[in-house]
Amino acid sequence: MAALLLVLLLAVVLFGLGFAVKILWWVALFVLVVWLLGFLVRTVDGAGGRRRWYRW
């Protein structure tokens, strides 16, 4: 009985971990798109030069 509970607990933990990893992949993809847009979308500063729209 304890072995069955251990297997079920392991399955629940691995399912939760897999779901979290899938969510983290989507978050990473969104951050990558925003980061790439940072190189494409730039503003013009007072001297006429181009600079990034974000500050790092």
All heavy atoms as atom14 arrays in JSON, in Angstrom:
{
  "sequence": "MAALLLVLLLAVVLFGLGFAVKILWWVALFVLVVWLLGFLVRTVDGAGGRRRWYRW",
  "atom14_mask": [
    [1, 1, 1, 1, 1, 1, 1, 1, 0, 0, 0, 0, 0, 0],
    [1, 1, 1, 1, 1, 0, 0, 0, 0, 0, 0, 0, 0, 0],
    [1, 1, 1, 1, 1, 0, 0, 0, 0, 0, 0, 0, 0, 0],
    [1, 1, 1, 1, 1, 1, 1, 1, 0, 0, 0, 0, 0, 0],
    [1, 1, 1, 1, 1, 1, 1, 1, 0, 0, 0, 0, 0, 0],
    [1, 1, 1, 1, 1, 1, 1, 1, 0, 0, 0, 0, 0, 0],
    [1, 1, 1, 1, 1, 1, 1, 0, 0, 0, 0, 0, 0, 0],
    [1, 1, 1, 1, 1, 1, 1, 1, 0, 0, 0, 0, 0, 0],
    [1, 1, 1, 1, 1, 1, 1, 1, 0, 0, 0, 0, 0, 0],
    [1, 1, 1, 1, 1, 1, 1, 1, 0, 0, 0, 0, 0, 0],
    [1, 1, 1, 1, 1, 0, 0, 0, 0, 0, 0, 0, 0, 0],
    [1, 1, 1, 1, 1, 1, 1, 0, 0, 0, 0, 0, 0, 0],
    [1, 1, 1, 1, 1, 1, 1, 0, 0, 0, 0, 0, 0, 0],
    [1, 1, 1, 1, 1, 1, 1, 1, 0, 0, 0, 0, 0, 0],
    [1, 1, 1, 1, 1, 1, 1, 1, 1, 1, 1, 0, 0, 0],
    [1, 1, 1, 1, 0, 0, 0, 0, 0, 0, 0, 0, 0, 0],
    [1, 1, 1, 1, 1, 1, 1, 1, 0, 0, 0, 0, 0, 0],
    [1, 1, 1, 1, 0, 0, 0, 0, 0, 0, 0, 0, 0, 0],
    [1, 1, 1, 1, 1, 1, 1, 1, 1, 1, 1, 0, 0, 0],
    [1, 1, 1, 1, 1, 0, 0, 0, 0, 0, 0, 0, 0, 0],
    [1, 1, 1, 1, 1, 1, 1, 0, 0, 0, 0, 0, 0, 0],
    [1, 1, 1, 1, 1, 1, 1, 1, 1, 0, 0, 0, 0, 0],
    [1, 1, 1, 1, 1, 1, 1, 1, 0, 0, 0, 0, 0, 0],
    [1, 1, 1, 1, 1, 1, 1, 1, 0, 0, 0, 0, 0, 0],
    [1, 1, 1, 1, 1, 1, 1, 1, 1, 1, 1, 1, 1, 1],
    [1, 1, 1, 1, 1, 1, 1, 1, 1, 1, 1, 1, 1, 1],
    [1, 1, 1, 1, 1, 1, 1, 0, 0, 0, 0, 0, 0, 0],
    [1, 1, 1, 1, 1, 0, 0, 0, 0, 0, 0, 0, 0, 0],
    [1, 1, 1, 1, 1, 1, 1, 1, 0, 0, 0, 0, 0, 0],
    [1, 1, 1, 1, 1, 1, 1, 1, 1, 1, 1, 0, 0, 0],
    [1, 1, 1, 1, 1, 1, 1, 0, 0, 0, 0, 0, 0, 0],
    [1, 1, 1, 1, 1, 1, 1, 1, 0, 0, 0, 0, 0, 0],
    [1, 1, 1, 1, 1, 1, 1, 0, 0, 0, 0, 0, 0, 0],
    [1, 1, 1, 1, 1, 1, 1, 0, 0, 0, 0, 0, 0, 0],
    [1, 1, 1, 1, 1, 1, 1, 1, 1, 1, 1, 1, 1, 1],
    [1, 1, 1, 1, 1, 1, 1, 1, 0, 0, 0, 0, 0, 0],
    [1, 1, 1, 1, 1, 1, 1, 1, 0, 0, 0, 0, 0, 0],
    [1, 1, 1, 1, 0, 0, 0, 0, 0, 0, 0, 0, 0, 0],
    [1, 1, 1, 1, 1, 1, 1, 1, 1, 1, 1, 0, 0, 0],
    [1, 1, 1, 1, 1, 1, 1, 1, 0, 0, 0, 0, 0, 0],
    [1, 1, 1, 1, 1, 1, 1, 0, 0, 0, 0, 0, 0, 0],
    [1, 1, 1, 1, 1, 1, 1, 1, 1, 1, 1, 0, 0, 0],
    [1, 1, 1, 1, 1, 1, 1, 0, 0, 0, 0, 0, 0, 0],
    [1, 1, 1, 1, 1, 1, 1, 0, 0, 0, 0, 0, 0, 0],
    [1, 1, 1, 1, 1, 1, 1, 1, 0, 0, 0, 0, 0, 0],
    [1, 1, 1, 1, 0, 0, 0, 0, 0, 0, 0, 0, 0, 0],
    [1, 1, 1, 1, 1, 0, 0, 0, 0, 0, 0, 0, 0, 0],
    [1, 1, 1, 1, 0, 0, 0, 0, 0, 0, 0, 0, 0, 0],
    [1, 1, 1, 1, 0, 0, 0, 0, 0, 0, 0, 0, 0, 0],
    [1, 1, 1, 1, 1, 1, 1, 1, 1, 1, 1, 0, 0, 0],
    [1, 1, 1, 1, 1, 1, 1, 1, 1, 1, 1, 0, 0, 0],
    [1, 1, 1, 1, 1, 1, 1, 1, 1, 1, 1, 0, 0, 0],
    [1, 1, 1, 1, 1, 1, 1, 1, 1, 1, 1, 1, 1, 1],
    [1, 1, 1, 1, 1, 1, 1, 1, 1, 1, 1, 1, 0, 0],
    [1, 1, 1, 1, 1, 1, 1, 1, 1, 1, 1, 0, 0, 0],
    [1, 1, 1, 1, 1, 1, 1, 1, 1, 1, 1, 1, 1, 1]
  ],
  "atom14_positions": [
    [[0.83, -1.2, 0.0], [0.0, 0.0, 0.0], [0.87, 1.26, 0.0], [0.57, 2.22, -0.7], [-0.92, -0.05, 1.24], [-1.89, 1.09, 1.3], [-3.09, 0.89, -0.01], [-4.21, 2.17, 0.38], [0.0, 0.0, 0.0], [0.0, 0.0, 0.0], [0.0, 0.0, 0.0], [0.0, 0.0, 0.0], [0.0, 0.0, 0.0], [0.0, 0.0, 0.0]],
    [[1.94, 1.24, 0.8], [2.83, 2.41, 0.86], [3.53, 2.63, -0.47], [3.75, 3.77, -0.88], [3.85, 2.23, 1.98], [0.0, 0.0, 0.0], [0.0, 0.0, 0.0], [0.0, 0.0, 0.0], [0.0, 0.0, 0.0], [0.0, 0.0, 0.0], [0.0, 0.0, 0.0], [0.0, 0.0, 0.0], [0.0, 0.0, 0.0], [0.0, 0.0, 0.0]],
    [[3.85, 1.52, -1.14], [4.52, 1.64, -2.44], [3.58, 2.3, -3.45], [4.02, 3.13, -4.27], [4.98, 0.28, -2.93], [0.0, 0.0, 0.0], [0.0, 0.0, 0.0], [0.0, 0.0, 0.0], [0.0, 0.0, 0.0], [0.0, 0.0, 0.0], [0.0, 0.0, 0.0], [0.0, 0.0, 0.0], [0.0, 0.0, 0.0], [0.0, 0.0, 0.0]],
    [[2.32, 1.94, -3.42], [1.34, 2.53, -4.32], [1.19, 4.02, -4.06], [1.14, 4.83, -5.0], [-0.01, 1.82, -4.16], [-1.14, 2.34, -5.05], [-0.8, 2.14, -6.51], [-2.44, 1.65, -4.7], [0.0, 0.0, 0.0], [0.0, 0.0, 0.0], [0.0, 0.0, 0.0], [0.0, 0.0, 0.0], [0.0, 0.0, 0.0], [0.0, 0.0, 0.0]],
    [[1.13, 4.41, -2.79], [1.04, 5.83, -2.46], [2.29, 6.59, -2.9], [2.2, 7.72, -3.38], [0.81, 6.0, -0.96], [-0.58, 5.6, -0.45], [-0.63, 5.73, 1.06], [-1.65, 6.45, -1.09], [0.0, 0.0, 0.0], [0.0, 0.0, 0.0], [0.0, 0.0, 0.0], [0.0, 0.0, 0.0], [0.0, 0.0, 0.0], [0.0, 0.0, 0.0]],
    [[3.45, 5.95, -2.75], [4.69, 6.57, -3.18], [4.71, 6.78, -4.69], [5.12, 7.83, -5.18], [5.88, 5.72, -2.73], [7.25, 6.33, -2.95], [7.41, 7.61, -2.14], [8.33, 5.33, -2.59], [0.0, 0.0, 0.0], [0.0, 0.0, 0.0], [0.0, 0.0, 0.0], [0.0, 0.0, 0.0], [0.0, 0.0, 0.0], [0.0, 0.0, 0.0]],
    [[4.25, 5.79, -5.44], [4.19, 5.89, -6.9], [3.2, 6.98, -7.31], [3.48, 7.78, -8.21], [3.82, 4.54, -7.54], [3.5, 4.7, -9.01], [4.97, 3.56, -7.35], [0.0, 0.0, 0.0], [0.0, 0.0, 0.0], [0.0, 0.0, 0.0], [0.0, 0.0, 0.0], [0.0, 0.0, 0.0], [0.0, 0.0, 0.0], [0.0, 0.0, 0.0]],
    [[2.05, 7.04, -6.66], [1.07, 8.08, -6.97], [1.61, 9.47, -6.63], [1.41, 10.43, -7.4], [-0.23, 7.82, -6.23], [-1.07, 6.65, -6.74], [-2.28, 6.42, -5.83], [-1.51, 6.89, -8.16], [0.0, 0.0, 0.0], [0.0, 0.0, 0.0], [0.0, 0.0, 0.0], [0.0, 0.0, 0.0], [0.0, 0.0, 0.0], [0.0, 0.0, 0.0]],
    [[2.29, 9.6, -5.52], [2.9, 10.87, -5.15], [3.96, 11.29, -6.15], [4.02, 12.45, -6.56], [3.49, 10.78, -3.74], [4.15, 12.05, -3.21], [3.1, 13.16, -3.06], [4.83, 11.79, -1.88], [0.0, 0.0, 0.0], [0.0, 0.0, 0.0], [0.0, 0.0, 0.0], [0.0, 0.0, 0.0], [0.0, 0.0, 0.0], [0.0, 0.0, 0.0]],
    [[4.77, 10.34, -6.58], [5.79, 10.62, -7.58], [5.15, 11.06, -8.91], [5.63, 12.0, -9.56], [6.65, 9.39, -7.79], [7.83, 9.54, -8.75], [8.82, 10.55, -8.19], [8.5, 8.2, -8.97], [0.0, 0.0, 0.0], [0.0, 0.0, 0.0], [0.0, 0.0, 0.0], [0.0, 0.0, 0.0], [0.0, 0.0, 0.0], [0.0, 0.0, 0.0]],
    [[4.05, 10.41, -9.3], [3.36, 10.78, -10.53], [2.81, 12.19, -10.43], [2.89, 12.98, -11.39], [2.24, 9.79, -10.82], [0.0, 0.0, 0.0], [0.0, 0.0, 0.0], [0.0, 0.0, 0.0], [0.0, 0.0, 0.0], [0.0, 0.0, 0.0], [0.0, 0.0, 0.0], [0.0, 0.0, 0.0], [0.0, 0.0, 0.0], [0.0, 0.0, 0.0]],
    [[2.24, 12.56, -9.3], [1.69, 13.91, -9.11], [2.8, 14.94, -9.16], [2.67, 16.0, -9.81], [0.9, 13.98, -7.79], [0.59, 15.42, -7.42], [-0.37, 13.18, -7.9], [0.0, 0.0, 0.0], [0.0, 0.0, 0.0], [0.0, 0.0, 0.0], [0.0, 0.0, 0.0], [0.0, 0.0, 0.0], [0.0, 0.0, 0.0], [0.0, 0.0, 0.0]],
    [[3.93, 14.66, -8.51], [5.05, 15.61, -8.51], [5.61, 15.78, -9.92], [5.87, 16.9, -10.37], [6.15, 15.14, -7.53], [7.43, 15.92, -7.72], [5.65, 15.28, -6.11], [0.0, 0.0, 0.0], [0.0, 0.0, 0.0], [0.0, 0.0, 0.0], [0.0, 0.0, 0.0], [0.0, 0.0, 0.0], [0.0, 0.0, 0.0], [0.0, 0.0, 0.0]],
    [[5.8, 14.68, -10.64], [6.33, 14.77, -12.0], [5.36, 15.47, -12.95], [5.78, 16.21, -13.84], [6.7, 13.38, -12.53], [7.91, 12.74, -11.85], [8.13, 11.34, -12.41], [9.14, 13.6, -11.99], [0.0, 0.0, 0.0], [0.0, 0.0, 0.0], [0.0, 0.0, 0.0], [0.0, 0.0, 0.0], [0.0, 0.0, 0.0], [0.0, 0.0, 0.0]],
    [[4.06, 15.23, -12.77], [3.07, 15.93, -13.6], [3.12, 17.43, -13.32], [3.12, 18.24, -14.25], [1.67, 15.4, -13.33], [0.6, 16.2, -14.02], [0.4, 16.08, -15.38], [-0.19, 17.1, -13.32], [-0.57, 16.82, -16.03], [-1.15, 17.85, -13.95], [-1.35, 17.71, -15.32], [0.0, 0.0, 0.0], [0.0, 0.0, 0.0], [0.0, 0.0, 0.0]],
    [[3.19, 17.8, -12.05], [3.27, 19.22, -11.7], [4.54, 19.85, -12.22], [4.54, 20.98, -12.71], [0.0, 0.0, 0.0], [0.0, 0.0, 0.0], [0.0, 0.0, 0.0], [0.0, 0.0, 0.0], [0.0, 0.0, 0.0], [0.0, 0.0, 0.0], [0.0, 0.0, 0.0], [0.0, 0.0, 0.0], [0.0, 0.0, 0.0], [0.0, 0.0, 0.0]],
    [[5.65, 19.12, -12.15], [6.92, 19.63, -12.66], [6.85, 19.81, -14.17], [7.32, 20.81, -14.7], [8.05, 18.68, -12.27], [9.45, 19.1, -12.65], [9.83, 20.38, -11.91], [10.44, 18.0, -12.36], [0.0, 0.0, 0.0], [0.0, 0.0, 0.0], [0.0, 0.0, 0.0], [0.0, 0.0, 0.0], [0.0, 0.0, 0.0], [0.0, 0.0, 0.0]],
    [[6.26, 18.84, -14.85], [6.13, 18.94, -16.31], [5.26, 20.12, -16.71], [5.57, 20.83, -17.67], [0.0, 0.0, 0.0], [0.0, 0.0, 0.0], [0.0, 0.0, 0.0], [0.0, 0.0, 0.0], [0.0, 0.0, 0.0], [0.0, 0.0, 0.0], [0.0, 0.0, 0.0], [0.0, 0.0, 0.0], [0.0, 0.0, 0.0], [0.0, 0.0, 0.0]],
    [[4.2, 20.36, -15.98], [3.32, 21.49, -16.27], [4.06, 22.81, -16.04], [3.97, 23.73, -16.85], [2.07, 21.42, -15.4], [1.08, 22.49, -15.68], [0.31, 22.46, -16.82], [0.93, 23.56, -14.8], [-0.61, 23.46, -17.09], [0.02, 24.55, -15.06], [-0.75, 24.5, -16.2], [0.0, 0.0, 0.0], [0.0, 0.0, 0.0], [0.0, 0.0, 0.0]],
    [[4.83, 22.87, -14.95], [5.59, 24.1, -14.66], [6.65, 24.35, -15.72], [6.87, 25.49, -16.12], [6.23, 23.98, -13.27], [0.0, 0.0, 0.0], [0.0, 0.0, 0.0], [0.0, 0.0, 0.0], [0.0, 0.0, 0.0], [0.0, 0.0, 0.0], [0.0, 0.0, 0.0], [0.0, 0.0, 0.0], [0.0, 0.0, 0.0], [0.0, 0.0, 0.0]],
    [[7.31, 23.31, -16.18], [8.32, 23.48, -17.21], [7.69, 23.96, -18.51], [8.25, 24.82, -19.2], [9.1, 22.15, -17.42], [9.96, 22.2, -18.67], [9.95, 21.85, -16.2], [0.0, 0.0, 0.0], [0.0, 0.0, 0.0], [0.0, 0.0, 0.0], [0.0, 0.0, 0.0], [0.0, 0.0, 0.0], [0.0, 0.0, 0.0], [0.0, 0.0, 0.0]],
    [[6.51, 23.46, -18.83], [5.83, 23.9, -20.05], [5.47, 25.39, -19.95], [5.67, 26.14, -20.9], [4.57, 23.07, -20.27], [3.87, 23.39, -21.57], [2.7, 22.47, -21.83], [2.07, 22.79, -23.15], [0.94, 21.94, -23.46], [0.0, 0.0, 0.0], [0.0, 0.0, 0.0], [0.0, 0.0, 0.0], [0.0, 0.0, 0.0], [0.0, 0.0, 0.0]],
    [[4.98, 25.81, -18.79], [4.67, 27.23, -18.58], [5.94, 28.07, -18.69], [5.94, 29.15, -19.29], [3.99, 27.42, -17.21], [2.61, 26.76, -17.21], [3.86, 28.89, -16.85], [1.62, 27.35, -18.19], [0.0, 0.0, 0.0], [0.0, 0.0, 0.0], [0.0, 0.0, 0.0], [0.0, 0.0, 0.0], [0.0, 0.0, 0.0], [0.0, 0.0, 0.0]],
    [[7.04, 27.57, -18.1], [8.29, 28.32, -18.17], [8.81, 28.45, -19.6], [9.43, 29.46, -19.95], [9.35, 27.65, -17.28], [9.13, 27.84, -15.78], [10.16, 27.05, -15.0], [9.2, 29.32, -15.41], [0.0, 0.0, 0.0], [0.0, 0.0, 0.0], [0.0, 0.0, 0.0], [0.0, 0.0, 0.0], [0.0, 0.0, 0.0], [0.0, 0.0, 0.0]],
    [[8.57, 27.46, -20.45], [8.95, 27.59, -21.86], [8.17, 28.72, -22.53], [8.72, 29.48, -23.33], [8.7, 26.28, -22.6], [9.85, 25.33, -22.53], [9.9, 24.16, -21.85], [11.14, 25.49, -23.13], [11.12, 23.58, -22.0], [11.9, 24.36, -22.78], [11.7, 26.47, -23.94], [13.22, 24.19, -23.22], [13.02, 26.29, -24.36], [13.76, 25.18, -24.01]],
    [[6.88, 28.84, -22.23], [6.09, 29.93, -22.81], [6.56, 31.29, -22.31], [6.64, 32.26, -23.07], [4.6, 29.73, -22.51], [3.99, 28.69, -23.4], [3.56, 27.46, -23.02], [3.73, 28.79, -24.8], [3.08, 26.79, -24.11], [3.15, 27.58, -25.21], [3.94, 29.79, -25.76], [2.8, 27.34, -26.53], [3.57, 29.55, -27.08], [3.01, 28.34, -27.45]],
    [[6.9, 31.37, -21.03], [7.41, 32.61, -20.47], [8.74, 32.97, -21.13], [8.98, 34.12, -21.49], [7.56, 32.5, -18.93], [8.32, 33.68, -18.36], [6.19, 32.38, -18.29], [0.0, 0.0, 0.0], [0.0, 0.0, 0.0], [0.0, 0.0, 0.0], [0.0, 0.0, 0.0], [0.0, 0.0, 0.0], [0.0, 0.0, 0.0], [0.0, 0.0, 0.0]],
    [[9.61, 31.98, -21.3], [10.91, 32.22, -21.94], [10.73, 32.68, -23.38], [11.45, 33.57, -23.85], [11.76, 30.96, -21.89], [0.0, 0.0, 0.0], [0.0, 0.0, 0.0], [0.0, 0.0, 0.0], [0.0, 0.0, 0.0], [0.0, 0.0, 0.0], [0.0, 0.0, 0.0], [0.0, 0.0, 0.0], [0.0, 0.0, 0.0], [0.0, 0.0, 0.0]],
    [[9.78, 32.12, -24.09], [9.52, 32.53, -25.47], [9.01, 33.97, -25.52], [9.44, 34.76, -26.37], [8.49, 31.59, -26.1], [8.15, 31.84, -27.56], [9.37, 31.61, -28.44], [7.02, 30.92, -28.0], [0.0, 0.0, 0.0], [0.0, 0.0, 0.0], [0.0, 0.0, 0.0], [0.0, 0.0, 0.0], [0.0, 0.0, 0.0], [0.0, 0.0, 0.0]],
    [[8.14, 34.34, -24.59], [7.63, 35.71, -24.54], [8.75, 36.7, -24.25], [8.86, 37.75, -24.89], [6.54, 35.81, -23.48], [6.01, 37.2, -23.28], [5.17, 37.78, -24.21], [6.38, 37.93, -22.16], [4.7, 39.08, -24.02], [5.93, 39.22, -21.98], [5.09, 39.8, -22.91], [0.0, 0.0, 0.0], [0.0, 0.0, 0.0], [0.0, 0.0, 0.0]],
    [[9.63, 36.35, -23.3], [10.75, 37.23, -22.96], [11.69, 37.37, -24.15], [12.2, 38.46, -24.42], [11.48, 36.71, -21.71], [12.79, 37.43, -21.48], [10.58, 36.84, -20.49], [0.0, 0.0, 0.0], [0.0, 0.0, 0.0], [0.0, 0.0, 0.0], [0.0, 0.0, 0.0], [0.0, 0.0, 0.0], [0.0, 0.0, 0.0], [0.0, 0.0, 0.0]],
    [[11.92, 36.29, -24.87], [12.77, 36.34, -26.06], [12.2, 37.27, -27.11], [12.93, 38.07, -27.72], [12.96, 34.94, -26.63], [13.78, 34.85, -27.92], [15.24, 35.24, -27.64], [13.71, 33.45, -28.5], [0.0, 0.0, 0.0], [0.0, 0.0, 0.0], [0.0, 0.0, 0.0], [0.0, 0.0, 0.0], [0.0, 0.0, 0.0], [0.0, 0.0, 0.0]],
    [[10.9, 37.21, -27.33], [10.26, 38.09, -28.32], [10.39, 39.55, -27.9], [10.73, 40.41, -28.72], [8.77, 37.69, -28.52], [8.01, 38.75, -29.29], [8.69, 36.35, -29.21], [0.0, 0.0, 0.0], [0.0, 0.0, 0.0], [0.0, 0.0, 0.0], [0.0, 0.0, 0.0], [0.0, 0.0, 0.0], [0.0, 0.0, 0.0], [0.0, 0.0, 0.0]],
    [[10.16, 39.84, -26.63], [10.3, 41.22, -26.14], [11.74, 41.68, -26.27], [12.01, 42.81, -26.68], [9.81, 41.33, -24.69], [10.17, 42.68, -24.09], [8.31, 41.1, -24.62], [0.0, 0.0, 0.0], [0.0, 0.0, 0.0], [0.0, 0.0, 0.0], [0.0, 0.0, 0.0], [0.0, 0.0, 0.0], [0.0, 0.0, 0.0], [0.0, 0.0, 0.0]],
    [[12.7, 40.82, -25.99], [14.1, 41.16, -26.09], [14.5, 41.45, -27.54], [15.2, 42.41, -27.82], [14.94, 40.01, -25.52], [16.41, 40.27, -25.54], [17.08, 41.19, -24.8], [17.37, 39.6, -26.33], [18.42, 41.12, -25.1], [18.62, 40.14, -26.02], [17.29, 38.56, -27.26], [19.79, 39.7, -26.61], [18.46, 38.12, -27.85], [19.69, 38.69, -27.53]],
    [[14.0, 40.63, -28.48], [14.29, 40.87, -29.89], [13.63, 42.15, -30.39], [14.21, 42.87, -31.21], [13.85, 39.67, -30.73], [14.7, 38.41, -30.56], [14.08, 37.26, -31.34], [16.13, 38.66, -31.02], [0.0, 0.0, 0.0], [0.0, 0.0, 0.0], [0.0, 0.0, 0.0], [0.0, 0.0, 0.0], [0.0, 0.0, 0.0], [0.0, 0.0, 0.0]],
    [[12.43, 42.44, -29.9], [11.77, 43.69, -30.29], [12.56, 44.9, -29.8], [12.53, 45.95, -30.42], [10.35, 43.74, -29.74], [9.33, 42.91, -30.5], [7.98, 42.96, -29.79], [9.18, 43.39, -31.92], [0.0, 0.0, 0.0], [0.0, 0.0, 0.0], [0.0, 0.0, 0.0], [0.0, 0.0, 0.0], [0.0, 0.0, 0.0], [0.0, 0.0, 0.0]],
    [[13.29, 44.74, -28.71], [14.12, 45.81, -28.19], [15.21, 46.23, -29.16], [15.64, 47.38, -29.18], [0.0, 0.0, 0.0], [0.0, 0.0, 0.0], [0.0, 0.0, 0.0], [0.0, 0.0, 0.0], [0.0, 0.0, 0.0], [0.0, 0.0, 0.0], [0.0, 0.0, 0.0], [0.0, 0.0, 0.0], [0.0, 0.0, 0.0], [0.0, 0.0, 0.0]],
    [[15.66, 45.31, -29.99], [16.66, 45.65, -30.99], [16.03, 46.31, -32.21], [16.69, 47.06, -32.92], [17.43, 44.41, -31.42], [18.38, 43.92, -30.39], [18.1, 42.79, -29.67], [19.56, 44.61, -30.13], [18.97, 42.34, -28.7], [20.44, 44.17, -29.17], [20.14, 43.03, -28.45], [0.0, 0.0, 0.0], [0.0, 0.0, 0.0], [0.0, 0.0, 0.0]],
    [[14.77, 46.01, -32.47], [14.11, 46.56, -33.66], [13.45, 47.9, -33.4], [13.45, 48.77, -34.25], [13.07, 45.56, -34.17], [13.62, 44.2, -34.6], [12.47, 43.27, -34.95], [14.58, 44.34, -35.76], [0.0, 0.0, 0.0], [0.0, 0.0, 0.0], [0.0, 0.0, 0.0], [0.0, 0.0, 0.0], [0.0, 0.0, 0.0], [0.0, 0.0, 0.0]],
    [[12.85, 48.05, -32.23], [12.12, 49.27, -31.88], [13.07, 50.17, -31.09], [13.43, 49.87, -29.98], [10.87, 48.96, -31.04], [10.15, 50.24, -30.67], [9.96, 48.01, -31.77], [0.0, 0.0, 0.0], [0.0, 0.0, 0.0], [0.0, 0.0, 0.0], [0.0, 0.0, 0.0], [0.0, 0.0, 0.0], [0.0, 0.0, 0.0], [0.0, 0.0, 0.0]],
    [[13.47, 51.25, -31.71], [14.38, 52.17, -31.03], [13.83, 53.58, -31.16], [13.11, 53.9, -32.09], [15.77, 52.11, -31.66], [16.41, 50.76, -31.48], [17.72, 50.7, -32.16], [18.29, 49.35, -32.01], [19.55, 49.13, -31.76], [20.39, 50.12, -31.65], [19.98, 47.9, -31.63], [0.0, 0.0, 0.0], [0.0, 0.0, 0.0], [0.0, 0.0, 0.0]],
    [[14.19, 54.41, -30.2], [13.75, 55.8, -30.23], [14.9, 56.69, -30.67], [16.05, 56.3, -30.65], [13.28, 56.23, -28.82], [14.36, 56.06, -27.91], [12.09, 55.42, -28.36], [0.0, 0.0, 0.0], [0.0, 0.0, 0.0], [0.0, 0.0, 0.0], [0.0, 0.0, 0.0], [0.0, 0.0, 0.0], [0.0, 0.0, 0.0], [0.0, 0.0, 0.0]],
    [[14.56, 57.9, -31.05], [15.57, 58.87, -31.45], [15.79, 59.81, -30.27], [14.84, 60.38, -29.74], [15.12, 59.65, -32.7], [16.14, 60.7, -33.08], [14.87, 58.69, -33.85], [0.0, 0.0, 0.0], [0.0, 0.0, 0.0], [0.0, 0.0, 0.0], [0.0, 0.0, 0.0], [0.0, 0.0, 0.0], [0.0, 0.0, 0.0], [0.0, 0.0, 0.0]],
    [[17.06, 59.95, -29.84], [17.32, 60.85, -28.72], [17.48, 62.29, -29.22], [17.33, 62.58, -30.4], [18.54, 60.4, -27.93], [19.82, 60.37, -28.76], [19.78, 60.82, -29.92], [20.85, 59.91, -28.24], [0.0, 0.0, 0.0], [0.0, 0.0, 0.0], [0.0, 0.0, 0.0], [0.0, 0.0, 0.0], [0.0, 0.0, 0.0], [0.0, 0.0, 0.0]],
    [[17.77, 63.21, -28.32], [17.85, 64.63, -28.66], [18.92, 64.96, -29.67], [18.79, 65.89, -30.45], [0.0, 0.0, 0.0], [0.0, 0.0, 0.0], [0.0, 0.0, 0.0], [0.0, 0.0, 0.0], [0.0, 0.0, 0.0], [0.0, 0.0, 0.0], [0.0, 0.0, 0.0], [0.0, 0.0, 0.0], [0.0, 0.0, 0.0], [0.0, 0.0, 0.0]],
    [[20.0, 64.19, -29.72], [21.1, 64.47, -30.65], [20.87, 63.84, -32.02], [21.73, 63.93, -32.89], [22.42, 63.97, -30.05], [0.0, 0.0, 0.0], [0.0, 0.0, 0.0], [0.0, 0.0, 0.0], [0.0, 0.0, 0.0], [0.0, 0.0, 0.0], [0.0, 0.0, 0.0], [0.0, 0.0, 0.0], [0.0, 0.0, 0.0], [0.0, 0.0, 0.0]],
    [[19.75, 63.2, -32.22], [19.46, 62.58, -33.51], [19.94, 61.14, -33.59], [19.75, 60.48, -34.6], [0.0, 0.0, 0.0], [0.0, 0.0, 0.0], [0.0, 0.0, 0.0], [0.0, 0.0, 0.0], [0.0, 0.0, 0.0], [0.0, 0.0, 0.0], [0.0, 0.0, 0.0], [0.0, 0.0, 0.0], [0.0, 0.0, 0.0], [0.0, 0.0, 0.0]],
    [[20.58, 60.66, -32.56], [21.05, 59.27, -32.54], [19.94, 58.32, -32.16], [18.92, 58.72, -31.64], [0.0, 0.0, 0.0], [0.0, 0.0, 0.0], [0.0, 0.0, 0.0], [0.0, 0.0, 0.0], [0.0, 0.0, 0.0], [0.0, 0.0, 0.0], [0.0, 0.0, 0.0], [0.0, 0.0, 0.0], [0.0, 0.0, 0.0], [0.0, 0.0, 0.0]],
    [[20.19, 57.07, -32.43], [19.19, 56.06, -32.07], [19.66, 55.31, -30.84], [20.82, 55.03, -30.68], [18.98, 55.09, -33.23], [18.39, 55.83, -34.43], [18.2, 54.92, -35.62], [17.16, 53.93, -35.45], [15.88, 54.15, -35.59], [15.45, 55.35, -35.86], [15.01, 53.19, -35.45], [0.0, 0.0, 0.0], [0.0, 0.0, 0.0], [0.0, 0.0, 0.0]],
    [[18.73, 55.04, -29.95], [19.05, 54.31, -28.73], [17.96, 53.31, -28.42], [16.88, 53.38, -28.98], [19.25, 55.25, -27.55], [18.15, 56.26, -27.4], [18.37, 57.12, -26.22], [17.73, 56.47, -25.08], [17.3, 57.12, -24.02], [17.49, 58.4, -23.91], [16.7, 56.5, -23.04], [0.0, 0.0, 0.0], [0.0, 0.0, 0.0], [0.0, 0.0, 0.0]],
    [[18.24, 52.4, -27.52], [17.26, 51.37, -27.16], [16.1, 51.98, -26.38], [16.26, 52.98, -25.7], [17.92, 50.3, -26.32], [18.92, 49.49, -27.1], [19.41, 48.33, -26.26], [20.52, 47.67, -26.91], [21.78, 47.9, -26.62], [22.1, 48.75, -25.67], [22.74, 47.29, -27.25], [0.0, 0.0, 0.0], [0.0, 0.0, 0.0], [0.0, 0.0, 0.0]],
    [[14.93, 51.36, -26.46], [13.75, 51.86, -25.77], [13.7, 51.37, -24.34], [12.87, 51.78, -23.57], [12.48, 51.47, -26.5], [12.29, 50.0, -26.65], [12.79, 49.22, -27.62], [11.54, 49.13, -25.8], [12.4, 47.91, -27.41], [11.64, 47.84, -26.32], [10.78, 49.35, -24.64], [11.01, 46.75, -25.74], [10.16, 48.23, -24.05], [10.28, 46.96, -24.61]],
    [[14.6, 50.45, -23.97], [14.64, 49.98, -22.59], [15.99, 50.34, -21.99], [16.94, 50.61, -22.71], [14.38, 48.48, -22.51], [15.34, 47.66, -23.35], [16.59, 47.3, -22.87], [14.99, 47.26, -24.63], [17.46, 46.57, -23.62], [15.86, 46.51, -25.4], [17.08, 46.16, -24.89], [17.96, 45.43, -25.64], [0.0, 0.0, 0.0], [0.0, 0.0, 0.0]],
    [[16.07, 50.34, -20.69], [17.32, 50.65, -19.98], [17.75, 49.42, -19.19], [17.0, 48.92, -18.39], [17.13, 51.83, -19.05], [16.89, 53.11, -19.79], [16.6, 54.21, -18.84], [17.6, 54.27, -17.78], [18.06, 55.37, -17.25], [17.6, 56.53, -17.67], [18.95, 55.35, -16.29], [0.0, 0.0, 0.0], [0.0, 0.0, 0.0], [0.0, 0.0, 0.0]],
    [[18.96, 48.94, -19.42], [19.49, 47.78, -18.71], [20.62, 48.23, -17.85], [21.5, 48.89, -18.2], [19.98, 46.71, -19.66], [18.87, 46.12, -20.46], [18.35, 46.62, -21.61], [18.1, 44.95, -20.17], [17.35, 45.83, -22.04], [17.18, 44.81, -21.21], [18.15, 44.02, -19.16], [16.29, 43.75, -21.22], [17.27, 42.98, -19.2], [16.33, 42.85, -20.23]]
  ]
}
